[in-house]
Amino acid sequence: MGKPGPDRLARRFAVLLVGLAAAAAAAATSAAGFDLAQLTTQLARIKSGEATFTEKRRVEMLDRTLESSGRLAFRAPDTFIRETLKPRREKLEVTGNVLTMSLGERSRTLQLDSAPEAAVIVEAVRGTLTGNRESLERLFDASVSGSAERWALELVPRDLRLRGQVASVRVSGRGPAVHEVQVLLADGDRSTMTIEPLPGGATP
Amino acid sequence: MSDVGASVPGRRRGGAVAIAIWLLALALALGVALRTRYVADLSAFLPSAPTPGQAVLLDQLKSGSASRLILVGIEGGDAATRNAASQRLGARLRETPHFASVDNGDSAPWQQAGRFVLGHRYALSPAVDAARFQVEGLRAAIDETLSLLGTPAGALIKPILLRDPTGETVRIAEALTPAQAPKVEDGVWVSRSAPRAVLVLTTRADGADLDGQQQALNAVRNAFGEQAQRPGANVAAEAALRLELSGAGSFGVAARERIKSEVERLAVWGGAIVVVLLWLAFASLRALAVALLPVATGVLAGIAAVSLGFGQVHGMTLGFGTTLIGEAVDYAIYYLIQARASAGAATPGSDTSHAGRWLRESWPTVRLGLVTSLIGFAALVFAGFPGLAQLGVFSIAGLLAAATTTRFVFPLIAPDGAPGAGLRQQLGRLMRRAAAALPRLRWGVVALAAAATVVLLVLPSPWRGQLSDLSPIDAVDLERDAALRADVGAPDAGTLVALSAADEAGALAAAEAVGARLDTLVKEGVLQGYASPARFLPSPATQRARLAALPDAATLSARLAEATEGGPLPATRLGAFVDEVQAARKDPPFDRRALEGTPLATAVDALLLRGDASRPWRALLNLQAAPGRTVEAERVRAAIAGIPGAQLVSIKPELDALYARYLRQAEWQAALGAAAVVALLALTLRNARRLVGVLLPIAAATVVVLAGLAASGAALGILHLVGLLLTVAIGSNYALFFDHLRRAPEVDEDTLASLLLANLTTVISFALLASSPIPVLRAVGAAVAPGALLCLVFSASFLGRPEPVGGRGKIAA
């Protein structure tokens, strides 16, 4: 065969282009790694779960760190329960838009959407546990780092007014399990909740 | 009537006296009318004289806090623009003097309340008792407060933590936060169901003060308009925003506007139509002017009577007054035509003058018709609605004045009736032909009445009117109001416990007693919660008891040291707490006046109604049913049993019961009124056959009108009933005239024409009412206009003389 005709040159060039584009795309994917869509899909596979938690709060006014512990439970689509057992029994239960707080004999109910600062904390945890991407993106600027195995989700309230109270919520976990929720308040106080899934608690 | 036979000089003197009295009465009535206060509020459509429970309710509806609410919606544009507009509108309105409170979710106005609550926390907190200030109680309370630190709520607590470590302020805030709160977006309230920002305003002006309400509404519109024009406004985005206003005040103002324009419309049209008819009848300016005299006298007398009797005249009364034009002009028509018709050889001033003959021959019939009409309107006076009572008094005074003017003044100023013939001859001839033809249709009328009776028996009862049918508010406006109310969680037709007491302290103590009982129901899940004025303002006794539970400084310090041992907040840092508890022990109890200027005052005023010499202090506790349930009245009643002055009031059923009671009462009154008309006719006619002859056409007309209304699907109520009674009362005039003509030796066409004209003026004036957008007027008009016409036609059928045209009847020469 003689010299490559203009046709074949063009074809080779095209193949080269396609190859380059594919390589670029692959590189881009590995740089972004794991994203919110993938994380929430992975989390949403777990429909309900139970766990124990211990929480440490550092409050600038106090001499000591405050500690508490108890149980967490969630059920898709929108139920989340946090029951504090120590130092005192206290229960916070959210279903849909209704938040009920009980303390001994007293109990009060409020609508989550009427108290956005409470909604931010509840939604950061509930939205992550149930893998509700829509709800997370509505309330937060969310950024994911790490991989599917070890990830961290940084949530910053979109509403500037709320950012004046809650600076950020950082949720980290392994695979489909949430391991830690760290809340950083605007005044510098922070709380760290460590979560231990109960064996057999999670149901896909 | 006694002056008919007086001597001529006596008559002249009597005439001068009659005219002098008439002019004096006119001047007095005019004076009263000019000084009269004209109103157009909605309370005229609420019944009066109800039971004590209903008194609470009506008080609330008329001047309670609900009547001072303005609900504002900002629609259109995007959420950020709407919410920012709500922020600015709220801030701007708080600067104006019109509002006791402006709520849109913005917490800024509550800062002042926060300071008050913090300063009086030991008197206000429901948690304060002796146990709370023991070592155990202190430890638990401090732990609870600390558990809120490190959460978003902590930011609010930290600044006061060292003064209030037991968290009384938090407990008070909890108690004051309603369970049903609007959705918050960008710091302001928004609707859950529609793209809309919402605000709730409480006017300073009373709900019944429509001028004040109007000013407040204008202030909102102006403030909203100004926002779009401020420098730096995003004109394009904000042009898309719309302002929606609702609430009792806005309804009241809108209704007033509507009533005003309606009164003008009715007066203009009513007047114009009567003038046209009179022109047809006389084609003479002088006759026209004379004919309008009894009308003017009647209207002035009506206004003066209502003004003197009620202290004010409602716009609705004036609107209804146009029917008086139609009725009062009848007397003029009868006189002016019939006096002329009886023209003969008689000399003026003698018994045999035209006027004298009219007074002898026709006046007794006119007078009888007047009295039956008065009986009909008297039923309005006792109908139990102040608005209707005004209509009754207005009509009675107006008709009496118009008839008296005709009887005593006309023979003097128009002894020979009125000049001019207009189209009267044609009308008369038409009427004679009709009167001759109609009796042949007698059996048709009977068949029609029978068919109407069957229709009434077959159709379900049309008497299903409600109180709300009387309200001149559009269904569309009511829907918008309901939507805005749902947005802000302000239910309108709820259930409440009402309490009465002699003074503020008593009302608050009673509210606390009821509250303690209701707490049990809340615990059992029967209720979700309730609002009580005692949460914002505990009774003096409760405040004293709480403050007496506070330990002295030394005791508190010792207990505090023990309670905080080993905890994160050492007692050494809580010196301010000990000092403030110490200071609080010496505080005197505060009362409503101390809240002035804070949003707490508005909140208390909504639930605690000031008493005076005429009515007791009242506390209202609004009940919130558990989600998805209604309030179980029996459980609540059982719970509050034994607390003096406490009663359960369910607004919607209570109003319905109220209306039902008035409907029953109105039925009795209508029956009595009808019976009185029959008795009067029986007494006057003294002849069973004549009585039956007069009553038959009236009964047939009533049945046919009722069947027509029922078949049209209308929900009939008190006002239709009133209309039917008026049909009987007014319709009997025509029957009586036909009865009179039947026995007269001769019937001239002019008299027949006068009857037709008088009927037309009445029918047209009530038909105008029937076309009114105001339900009260429409209902009466829809019953009377066809009723009066049918009464004339049926009377002609039953009582007309079936002779051939041009027979015995003699046309006056």
Interface residues (C-beta under 8 A of the other chain):
Chain A: R57 R58 V59 M61 L62 D63 R64 T65 L66 S68 T84 P87 R88 E90 L103 E105 R108 T109 L110 Q111 D113 S114 A115 P116 E117 A118 V120 I121 D159 R161 Q165 V166 V183 L185 A186 D187 D189 R190 S191
Chain B: A140 D143 E144 L146 S147 L149 G150 T151 P152 A153 G154 A155 K158 L161 E174 T177 A179 Q180 A181 P182 K183 V184 E185 D186 G187 R192 K523 Q528 P568 L569 P570
